Amino acid sequence: MKILFVCLGNICRSPAGENIFRHTARKAGVAAQFSIDSAGTAAWHTGKGPDARMTQTLTSRGVEVTGKARQIQPADLAEFDLILTMDDENYANVRKLDPAGTFAEKIQKFTSYCQHHEQSEVPDPYYGGQDGFDLVADMLEEGSSCLIEKYSS
């Protein structure tokens, strides 16, 4: 299964989702069942690595952090089986790439897989403090476990 994590700039939430999911899948012994990537709806940070604060948050949890920022492309809608957006704006922007609604079922909000967090969006931690990065990592860890439980065989 191919999963794409999407946020605004592809330097905080979506690369964290990609790396946490990969880490969780490896720990569960199901990594070979998934192909994971991330992208942003904006191109501001194309080619840059993940935000240093997010990298520190993830490495402190034992998560290896890899990847370079890229912008989502219309071809991604056909390539990926599941496209998980971090907030309402990301969701709307990805849906704009699919005006006919051909891929509507595979474009979903990541929070639909979070059972213990009540937020309707994964908040952008970029302009906040460490608590925001920790909350995002907590939400992504929980949702990744739920995704693996649902989609691994």
C-alpha positions in Angstrom: 0.0 0.0 0.0 1.3 3.4 -0.9 0.6 6.3 1.6 1.3 10.0 1.1 1.3 12.3 4.1 0.5 16.0 3.2 0.9 19.3 5.1 1.6 22.8 4.0 5.4 23.1 3.7 6.5 19.5 4.0 9.0 20.3 6.8 7.1 19.5 10.0 4.0 17.5 10.1 4.0 15.4 6.9 7.7 14.4 7.1 7.0 13.5 10.7 4.1 11.4 9.6 6.2 9.7 7.0 9.0 8.9 9.4 6.9 7.9 12.3 4.8 5.6 10.2 7.9 4.0 8.7 9.3 3.5 12.2 6.1 2.1 13.5 5.7 -0.3 10.6 9.3 -1.5 11.0 8.7 -2.2 14.7 5.5 -4.1 13.8 7.4 -6.1 11.2 5.1 -4.9 8.3 7.3 -2.2 6.7 7.5 -4.2 3.4 3.7 -3.9 3.0 4.0 -0.1 2.7 5.6 2.6 0.5 5.6 5.9 2.3 6.2 9.5 1.2 5.3 13.0 2.1 4.6 16.3 0.3 3.5 19.8 0.9 0.8 21.8 -0.8 3.2 24.8 -1.1 6.6 24.8 -2.7 8.3 27.2 -0.2 10.7 24.6 1.2 11.3 22.3 -1.8 14.6 20.4 -1.4 15.0 21.2 2.3 15.2 18.7 5.1 12.7 18.5 7.9 12.5 21.3 10.5 15.3 20.9 13.1 12.9 21.1 16.0 10.7 18.3 14.5 13.9 16.3 13.8 15.0 16.6 17.4 11.5 15.6 18.7 11.5 12.5 16.5 15.1 11.4 17.2 14.5 11.8 20.9 11.8 9.1 20.4 14.1 6.8 18.5 12.7 7.7 15.0 15.1 8.0 12.1 14.4 11.2 10.2 14.9 11.2 6.4 13.5 13.0 3.4 13.5 16.3 1.5 10.5 18.6 1.0 8.6 18.5 -2.2 5.3 19.8 -3.5 2.4 17.5 -4.1 1.7 16.9 -7.8 -1.5 15.9 -9.6 0.2 12.6 -10.6 0.4 11.7 -6.8 -3.3 11.4 -6.7 -3.2 8.4 -9.0 0.0 6.9 -7.7 -0.9 6.7 -4.0 -3.6 4.5 -2.4 -4.1 6.8 0.5 -3.4 10.5 0.8 -3.5 11.8 4.4 -3.8 15.5 5.0 -3.0 17.2 8.3 -5.6 19.9 8.4 -8.7 21.3 6.6 -6.7 23.7 4.4 -4.4 20.9 3.2 -7.4 18.7 2.5 -9.1 21.5 0.5 -5.9 22.2 -1.5 -5.4 18.5 -2.3 -9.0 18.2 -3.4 -8.5 21.1 -5.8 -6.0 19.0 -7.6 -8.9 16.6 -8.3 -11.8 18.7 -9.5 -13.7 15.7 -11.0 -13.5 13.9 -7.7 -11.9 10.9 -9.2 -9.7 10.3 -6.2 -11.9 11.7 -3.5 -12.1 8.5 -1.5 -8.4 8.2 -1.0 -7.9 11.8 0.1 -8.6 11.8 3.9 -7.7 13.7 7.0 -5.1 12.0 9.1 -7.1 12.7 12.3 -9.8 10.3 11.2 -7.3 7.6 12.4 -6.7 9.2 15.8 -8.8 7.6 18.4 -7.5 9.2 21.6 -7.0 12.8 20.4 -10.1 14.9 19.9 -8.5 17.5 17.6 -10.0 17.6 14.1 -6.6 18.7 12.7 -3.0 17.9 13.3 -1.9 21.5 14.4 1.0 23.2 12.7 3.8 23.5 15.3 6.0 25.7 13.2 5.4 29.0 15.1 5.0 27.5 18.6 7.1 25.8 21.2 8.2 22.3 22.1 4.7 21.3 23.4 3.3 21.7 19.9 6.0 19.4 18.4 5.3 16.8 21.1 1.6 16.9 20.5 2.1 16.5 16.8 4.4 13.5 17.3 1.9 12.0 19.8 -0.9 12.3 17.3 1.1 10.9 14.5 2.3 7.9 16.6 -1.3 7.1 17.6 -2.7 7.5 14.1 0.2 5.5 12.6 -0.5 2.6 14.9 -4.2 2.7 13.9 -3.3 2.8 10.2 -1.0 -0.2 10.5 -3.7 -2.1 12.4 -6.3 -1.3 9.7 -4.2 -1.8 6.6 -1.5 -4.4 7.3 -2.2 -8.1 6.6 
